[in-house]
Amino acid sequence: MGERVAVIGAGVIGLSVALELAERGGREIAVLHDQDPLESTSAVAGAVWFPYAAERSAVVDAMLGSTLERCTGIAAEHLEAGIDLRTGVIVERSPQPDRSWTALVRATEVDAAELPATLRGTGATGMRTTVPLATMSLYLPWLRRRCEALGVRFERRAVDDVDALAGDFDAAIVAAGARGGTLLGDDASVVPIRGQVVRVEDPGVTEFIVDDENPAGLAYVLPRRDCLVLGGTHEPGATSLEPDPAIEAGILERCAALVPAVAGQRILSRAVGLRPGRERLRVEEVAGRALRVVAAYGHGGSGMTLSWGTAERVAALLAEQ
């Protein structure tokens, strides 16, 4: 019998970790989840590869690179997975923008005339790049199917005490997002960051645009296979999961200013998720528990962007004696 591993959480981090461990073989893996993948914060995420609201360091940059490579490969080899390479613009408003991410992916500065008309003359610049963007309504179920095909067991089960898993499991991976610190009981540094989106019919928009320095609030337009995702908000400490109509009106206004074609499009759905904000990403073994425990949370707004790098790091930690 191989090592028995419980992965707590069925968002993009938990599913990626479970699949990575299953592909390496030699373990019995169960995903314990109180929310199905399409009920998780990951299902609300914009899911474009870009480091947002997460730690920046050499270690994290390596994880960014790993995820970029893996997602690019999935886009090329598995059409059904729902990952596409999309071209778009990252808007820059600060005089000295952080372009460290361009060391990982090709990007070119856009001419002012290529920016939305509402940004011309404001001093804004931008970088055009091509990166993976996931249609999460397809990608999360695809990850689950891949896990199940390799023998991963899924159990709808709320976990409130990680140590109580000892006996049934040899190791536990805490990939519970904003609940991660509370679940371990030793980390009060996780702050939920509320994000609200609205999904509308796509009138033919093919390029994304992200304006995360917009003084009126975060704004992005992300074309998926089944809709346009319009966002968003960045509200540290807010925990309401109910969409706010006034906030939605602001999102629609900001996004229409960036891409006029989205104005008046039929709303398909709306959603709210709580990003797991933390000053530093926590991917490490946790000592002093009743079984081996590895923390894997604190990704901020970069869950999909760091997912495969996280999975590889967790697998490497479990392999250590």
C-alpha positions as CSV (number, residue, x, y, z in Angstrom):
1,M,0.0,0.0,0.0
2,G,1.4,3.4,-1.0
3,E,1.4,6.6,1.2
4,R,-2.2,7.7,1.8
5,V,-2.6,11.4,1.1
6,A,-5.6,13.6,1.7
7,V,-5.8,16.8,-0.4
8,I,-8.1,19.3,1.4
9,G,-9.8,21.5,-1.2
10,A,-11.0,21.0,-4.7
11,G,-10.1,24.4,-6.2
12,V,-7.5,24.8,-8.9
13,I,-4.7,24.3,-6.3
14,G,-6.1,21.2,-4.7
15,L,-6.9,19.6,-8.1
16,S,-3.5,20.4,-9.5
17,V,-1.8,19.0,-6.5
18,A,-3.9,15.8,-6.6
19,L,-3.2,15.3,-10.3
20,E,0.5,15.9,-10.0
21,L,0.8,13.4,-7.1
22,A,-1.4,10.9,-9.0
23,E,0.7,11.2,-12.2
24,R,3.9,10.5,-10.2
25,G,2.3,7.3,-8.8
26,G,2.9,5.3,-5.6
27,R,0.3,7.0,-3.5
28,E,-3.4,6.6,-2.6
29,I,-4.9,10.0,-3.0
30,A,-8.3,11.4,-1.8
31,V,-9.6,14.9,-2.4
32,L,-11.7,16.0,0.6
33,H,-13.9,19.0,-0.2
34,D,-16.9,20.8,1.2
35,Q,-17.4,22.6,-2.2
36,D,-17.3,21.0,-5.6
37,P,-14.8,22.5,-8.0
38,L,-17.4,24.7,-9.8
39,E,-18.5,26.0,-6.4
40,S,-15.0,27.1,-5.4
41,T,-13.4,30.5,-5.6
42,S,-11.4,29.1,-8.5
43,A,-14.6,29.0,-10.5
44,V,-15.0,32.8,-10.1
45,A,-11.4,33.6,-10.9
46,G,-10.4,35.5,-14.0
47,A,-8.0,32.7,-14.6
48,V,-5.6,34.5,-16.9
49,W,-1.9,33.7,-16.4
50,F,-0.6,36.9,-14.7
51,P,0.9,37.5,-11.2
52,Y,-1.7,39.5,-9.3
53,A,-1.9,40.1,-5.6
54,A,0.7,37.5,-4.7
55,E,4.2,37.4,-3.4
56,R,7.0,38.1,-5.8
57,S,10.3,36.3,-5.2
58,A,12.8,34.1,-7.0
59,V,11.0,31.0,-5.7
60,V,7.6,32.2,-6.8
61,D,8.9,33.3,-10.2
62,A,10.1,29.7,-10.7
63,M,6.6,28.5,-9.9
64,L,5.1,31.1,-12.3
65,G,7.4,29.7,-15.0
66,S,6.4,26.1,-14.3
67,T,2.8,26.9,-14.5
68,L,3.2,28.9,-17.7
69,E,5.0,26.0,-19.3
70,R,2.4,23.4,-18.2
71,C,-0.6,25.5,-19.2
72,T,0.9,26.2,-22.6
73,G,1.4,22.5,-23.0
74,I,-2.2,21.7,-22.0
75,A,-3.5,24.4,-24.4
76,A,-1.6,22.7,-27.3
77,E,-2.4,19.1,-26.4
78,H,-5.8,19.1,-24.8
79,L,-8.4,21.3,-26.5
80,E,-11.1,19.9,-24.2
81,A,-9.3,21.3,-21.1
82,G,-10.5,24.8,-21.9
83,I,-7.1,26.6,-21.8
84,D,-6.4,28.9,-24.7
85,L,-3.5,31.2,-25.5
86,R,-4.9,34.7,-25.6
87,T,-3.3,37.9,-26.7
88,G,-4.1,41.0,-24.7
89,V,-2.8,44.2,-23.0
90,I,-1.7,44.7,-19.4
91,V,-2.4,48.4,-18.8
92,E,0.2,50.4,-16.8
93,R,-0.5,53.6,-15.0
94,S,2.5,54.0,-12.7
95,P,5.6,55.9,-13.9
96,Q,7.8,52.9,-13.1
97,P,5.6,49.8,-13.7
98,D,6.7,46.4,-12.5
99,R,7.6,44.4,-15.6
100,S,9.5,41.6,-13.9
101,W,6.9,39.2,-15.2
102,T,8.1,39.9,-18.8
103,A,11.3,37.8,-18.0
104,L,9.0,34.8,-18.2
105,V,6.9,35.5,-21.3
106,R,7.4,37.6,-24.4
107,A,5.8,41.1,-24.2
108,T,6.1,44.3,-26.2
109,E,5.2,47.9,-25.2
110,V,2.1,49.1,-27.0
111,D,1.8,52.4,-28.8
112,A,-0.5,54.9,-27.2
113,A,-2.8,54.7,-30.2
114,E,-3.3,51.0,-29.4
115,L,-4.7,51.8,-26.0
116,P,-8.4,52.3,-25.4
117,A,-9.5,55.8,-26.3
118,T,-10.3,56.6,-22.7
119,L,-6.7,56.0,-21.7
120,R,-5.0,58.1,-24.4
121,G,-3.5,61.3,-23.0
122,T,-3.6,60.0,-19.5
123,G,0.1,58.9,-19.4
124,A,-1.0,55.2,-19.3
125,T,1.1,52.7,-21.2
126,G,0.7,49.0,-21.6
127,M,2.4,45.7,-22.5
128,R,1.0,43.3,-25.1
129,T,1.5,39.6,-24.4
130,T,0.1,36.2,-25.2
131,V,-0.6,34.0,-22.2
132,P,-2.8,31.1,-21.1
133,L,-6.4,31.9,-20.2
134,A,-8.7,29.2,-18.8
135,T,-12.4,28.8,-19.2
136,M,-12.8,27.5,-15.7
137,S,-16.2,25.9,-16.3
138,L,-14.3,23.5,-18.6
139,Y,-10.9,23.4,-16.9
140,L,-11.9,22.5,-13.4
141,P,-14.0,19.5,-14.5
142,W,-11.2,18.4,-16.8
143,L,-8.7,18.4,-13.9
144,R,-11.2,16.4,-11.9
145,R,-11.7,13.8,-14.7
146,R,-8.0,13.4,-15.1
147,C,-7.6,12.8,-11.4
148,E,-10.4,10.3,-11.3
149,A,-8.9,8.4,-14.3
150,L,-5.8,7.9,-12.3
151,G,-7.6,6.6,-9.3
152,V,-8.0,9.8,-7.2
153,R,-11.0,9.5,-4.9
154,F,-13.3,12.5,-4.2
155,E,-15.2,12.7,-1.0
156,R,-17.6,15.5,-0.1
157,R,-16.5,16.1,3.5
158,A,-15.9,19.2,5.6
159,V,-12.6,19.0,7.4
160,D,-12.3,21.1,10.6
161,D,-9.4,19.3,12.3
162,V,-6.5,18.2,10.1
163,D,-5.0,16.1,12.9
164,A,-8.1,14.0,13.0
165,L,-7.2,12.6,9.6
166,A,-4.3,10.7,11.2
167,G,-4.9,7.0,11.0
168,D,-6.9,7.2,7.9
169,F,-4.1,9.1,6.1
170,D,-0.3,9.4,6.3
171,A,-0.2,13.0,5.0
172,A,-2.5,15.9,4.3
173,I,-2.2,18.8,1.9
174,V,-4.0,21.9,3.0
175,A,-5.2,23.6,-0.2
176,A,-8.2,25.2,1.3
177,G,-7.7,28.8,0.0
178,A,-8.9,31.5,2.4
179,R,-9.6,28.8,5.1
180,G,-6.1,27.5,5.0
181,G,-4.7,29.4,8.0
182,T,-7.8,28.9,10.1
183,L,-7.8,25.2,9.4
184,L,-4.3,24.8,10.6
185,G,-4.9,27.0,13.6
186,D,-1.4,28.4,13.5
187,D,-1.7,31.2,10.9
188,A,-3.8,34.3,11.3
189,S,-2.1,36.1,8.4
190,V,-4.6,35.0,5.7
191,V,-6.9,37.8,4.7
192,P,-9.9,37.2,2.4
193,I,-9.9,39.5,-0.6
194,R,-13.3,39.8,-2.1
195,G,-13.6,39.7,-5.8
196,Q,-16.8,40.3,-7.8
197,V,-17.3,39.5,-11.5
198,V,-20.1,39.6,-14.0
199,R,-20.3,37.3,-17.0
200,V,-21.8,38.6,-20.2
201,E,-22.3,37.4,-23.8
202,D,-19.3,37.9,-26.0
203,P,-20.0,40.2,-29.0
204,G,-16.8,39.0,-30.7
205,V,-14.0,40.3,-28.3
206,T,-10.9,38.1,-28.8
207,E,-8.3,40.0,-26.9
208,F,-8.1,40.5,-23.1
209,I,-7.3,43.7,-21.3
210,V,-6.4,44.1,-17.6
211,D,-6.3,47.5,-15.9
212,D,-5.4,46.7,-12.3
213,E,-4.2,50.2,-11.4
214,N,-7.4,51.9,-12.4
215,P,-8.1,54.6,-9.8
216,A,-11.8,53.8,-10.0
217,G,-11.2,50.2,-9.3
218,L,-9.9,47.0,-10.8
219,A,-11.0,46.5,-14.4
220,Y,-10.6,43.6,-16.7
221,V,-12.2,42.0,-19.8
222,L,-11.4,38.4,-20.3
223,P,-12.8,36.4,-23.3
224,R,-13.5,32.8,-22.5
225,R,-15.1,30.2,-24.7
226,D,-18.5,30.6,-23.2
227,C,-18.6,34.3,-22.1
228,L,-16.7,37.5,-21.3
229,V,-15.7,37.8,-17.7
230,L,-15.9,41.4,-16.5
231,G,-14.3,42.4,-13.3
232,G,-13.6,43.2,-10.7
233,T,-12.9,44.2,-7.2
234,H,-10.1,43.9,-4.7
235,E,-11.6,44.2,-1.2
236,P,-9.4,43.0,1.6
237,G,-11.3,41.8,4.6
238,A,-14.7,41.8,2.9
239,T,-16.5,38.4,3.1
240,S,-19.9,38.8,1.6
241,L,-20.6,36.3,-1.2
242,E,-23.6,38.2,-2.4
243,P,-23.1,40.2,-5.6
244,D,-23.6,43.9,-5.0
245,P,-25.6,45.7,-7.7
246,A,-23.8,49.0,-7.1
247,I,-20.4,47.3,-7.5
248,E,-21.6,45.5,-10.6
249,A,-22.7,48.8,-12.1
250,G,-19.2,50.2,-11.5
251,I,-17.6,47.1,-13.1
252,L,-19.8,47.4,-16.2
253,E,-18.9,51.1,-16.5
254,R,-15.2,50.6,-16.1
255,C,-15.1,47.6,-18.6
256,A,-17.2,49.5,-21.2
257,A,-14.7,52.3,-21.0
258,L,-11.9,49.9,-21.9
259,V,-13.9,47.9,-24.4
260,P,-17.0,49.8,-25.7
261,A,-18.4,46.6,-27.4
262,V,-19.2,45.1,-24.0
263,A,-21.7,47.9,-23.2
264,G,-25.3,46.6,-23.0
265,Q,-24.4,42.9,-23.5
266,R,-26.7,40.4,-22.0
267,I,-25.7,39.3,-18.5
268,L,-25.3,35.6,-18.2
269,S,-24.3,35.2,-14.6
270,R,-22.6,37.0,-11.7
271,A,-20.4,35.7,-8.9
272,V,-18.2,36.5,-5.9
273,G,-15.1,34.7,-4.6
274,L,-12.7,35.2,-1.7
275,R,-9.1,35.2,-2.7
276,P,-6.7,33.9,-0.1
277,G,-4.5,37.0,0.5
278,R,-1.2,36.5,2.4
279,E,2.0,38.6,2.4
280,R,3.9,35.4,1.5
281,L,2.8,32.3,-0.3
282,R,2.8,29.4,2.1
283,V,4.0,26.1,0.5
284,E,5.9,24.3,3.3
285,E,5.7,21.3,5.6
286,V,4.1,22.1,8.9
287,A,5.8,20.5,11.9
288,G,4.2,19.2,15.1
289,R,1.1,17.6,13.6
290,A,-0.4,14.1,14.1
291,L,0.5,13.3,10.5
292,R,2.6,14.9,7.8
293,V,1.0,18.2,6.8
294,V,2.0,20.4,3.9
295,A,0.5,23.9,3.6
296,A,-0.4,25.1,0.1
297,Y,-2.3,28.4,0.3
298,G,-1.9,32.2,0.2
299,H,-1.9,32.6,-3.6
300,G,-3.8,35.9,-3.5
301,G,-5.2,36.5,-7.0
302,S,-2.7,34.1,-8.7
303,G,-4.2,30.7,-8.0
304,M,-4.3,29.5,-11.6
305,T,-1.1,31.4,-12.3
306,L,0.8,29.5,-9.6
307,S,-1.1,26.2,-9.7
308,W,1.3,23.8,-11.4
309,G,4.3,25.3,-9.7
310,T,2.6,24.8,-6.4
311,A,1.8,21.2,-7.3
312,E,5.4,20.4,-8.2
313,R,6.6,22.0,-5.0
314,V,4.2,20.0,-2.9
315,A,5.2,16.8,-4.6
316,A,8.9,17.6,-4.0
317,L,8.2,18.2,-0.3
318,L,6.4,14.9,0.1
319,A,9.3,13.1,-1.6
320,E,11.7,14.4,1.1
321,Q,12.3,12.1,4.0
